[in-house]
Amino acid sequence: MFRRLILLGPPGGGKGTQAGLLAEKYSLYHISTGEVLRRAVREESELGRKVEEILSRGDLVPDELMVDIIKENLTEDRATDGFILDGFPRTVPQAQALKENGVEIDRVLFLDVPRDVLVKRLKGRRECPSCKSIINAESSSVLDDGACPQCGEKLERREDDTEETINKRLEIYFRRTHPLIDFYRQRGLLVDIDGDQNPEMVFQEICDALE
Ligand SMILES: [Zn+2]
């Protein structure tokens, strides 16, 4: 089975959900970029202090530092039996750096979702201000009563899910991250997954591609 994986896809494409399911089913180490950065800061490592300084200025973490952080995670014991990278690489230079650092990848799963579906999904996303659950309004009836299914609090739209920021995030994705599809296809690593179906079916398609 292929166990060194990258999950590639647009915002709203379902990467987080699928990465979580995969990590659980196959005991893979789920390396989520956002989670890794927050943890580095919490642990106050040398890297963490650098990251904190950059983030407090409102800047993006540069490619080099991002690669160092991911590398540090990949050398952990729990990564030796397999891992899934979620949110990294985000650009072709990052992918090249990964390769130059000797990180071998077995498969890159590309969650393909049409742009109009992404916009609809991102617009329908709601967050619970109390327990921080993220609810996809498209796939449930929560929008009607607007209550969190976990704790009953009134759901809110996330600040970064306005029409303007949604379009901006998709633009950045198509310009900077989408070229990774060709990068990995040319290396024979890419698997196209139809991400425009319910999460259970997406997961089944991914599992079939890995075994
Ligand atoms: Zn809640």
Residues whose N, C-alpha, C, O or C-beta is under 5 A from the ligand:
A	BS01	ZN	C128 S130 C131 K132 S133 C148 Q150 C151 G152 E153
